Amino acid sequence: MYTNIEKNVPPELVKTGLKRRIHYLENLMTVVIDFEHPMEVPDPPHSHPHEQITYVAEGELSFFIGDEIFMLNKGDMIKIPSGALHTVQTIAPNTRLIDSFSPIREDFIR
């Protein structure tokens, strides 16, 4: 029997115009990220030891990994290896990304 089902995980306000919802197990985390507005410039690049796969559920964005730029639209997916420097710049309003991380991002847990 599944006793760890969560419906309607409440969003967390990360900053103005950016909300996320997090759900995780011992070794896997899924994060739904909602960007309300297009971004004038990309977020600062970052890296982390976690492997990441991102699915674009809504919208359009530029995804930067190292020196490469990928244009992503609704339905596209991209994988980010552990330690890779990366960032995003949303182009469309109401862009929704679904990120999966392994292992989980302890820094996201409050």
C-alpha positions in Angstrom: 0.0 0.0 0.0 1.3 3.5 -0.9 1.3 5.7 2.2 3.6 8.4 0.9 1.3 9.9 -1.8 1.1 13.7 -1.7 -1.5 15.5 -3.6 -1.4 19.3 -4.2 2.2 19.8 -3.0 2.2 23.5 -2.0 4.4 25.8 -4.1 7.4 27.5 -2.5 8.2 31.1 -3.5 11.9 31.1 -4.5 11.9 34.7 -5.6 9.4 37.1 -7.3 8.0 35.3 -10.4 9.6 31.9 -9.5 7.9 29.1 -7.6 8.8 25.5 -7.1 7.2 22.3 -5.8 9.3 19.5 -4.5 8.7 15.8 -4.0 11.4 13.2 -3.3 12.4 9.7 -2.2 15.6 8.5 -0.7 17.6 8.8 -4.0 15.4 10.7 -6.5 13.9 14.2 -6.4 11.4 15.8 -8.8 11.0 19.6 -8.8 8.3 21.5 -10.7 9.5 25.0 -11.4 7.2 27.8 -12.6 8.6 31.0 -14.2 6.0 33.7 -14.6 7.9 36.0 -16.9 10.5 35.9 -19.6 14.0 36.6 -18.3 16.0 39.6 -19.7 19.3 37.8 -18.9 20.1 34.3 -17.9 20.4 33.3 -14.3 24.1 33.1 -13.1 25.5 29.7 -14.1 25.8 27.0 -11.4 26.9 23.4 -11.0 26.1 20.7 -8.5 27.2 17.0 -8.0 23.7 15.8 -8.8 22.7 14.3 -12.2 19.7 16.2 -13.6 17.1 15.7 -16.4 14.9 18.6 -17.3 11.5 18.3 -19.1 9.9 21.4 -20.5 6.2 21.1 -19.6 5.3 24.6 -20.9 7.0 27.5 -22.5 10.3 28.2 -24.3 13.8 28.8 -23.0 17.5 28.8 -23.7 19.4 26.2 -21.7 23.2 26.8 -21.4 25.5 23.9 -20.5 29.2 24.9 -20.5 29.7 26.8 -23.8 26.7 25.2 -25.6 23.3 26.8 -25.9 20.2 24.7 -26.5 16.8 26.1 -27.5 14.1 24.1 -25.8 10.3 24.1 -26.3 7.3 22.4 -24.7 7.9 18.6 -24.8 11.7 18.8 -25.0 14.1 17.2 -22.5 17.7 17.8 -21.7 20.2 16.0 -19.4 22.8 17.7 -17.3 25.7 15.6 -16.1 27.1 15.9 -12.6 29.3 18.9 -12.2 28.4 20.6 -15.5 28.1 24.4 -15.3 24.6 25.4 -16.5 21.8 27.9 -16.4 18.6 28.9 -18.1 16.9 32.0 -19.7 13.2 31.8 -20.2 11.8 33.3 -23.4 8.1 32.7 -23.0 5.9 33.7 -20.0 4.5 30.9 -17.8 7.4 28.5 -18.5 7.2 25.3 -16.5 10.1 22.9 -16.0 10.1 19.5 -14.4 13.6 18.7 -13.0 14.6 15.3 -11.7 17.7 15.0 -9.6 19.8 12.0 -8.3 20.8 12.0 -5.6 18.3 14.4 -4.0 19.2 18.1 -3.6 19.5 18.3 0.2 19.9 22.1 -0.3 16.3 22.3 -1.6 14.8 20.6 1.5 13.7 23.0 4.2 
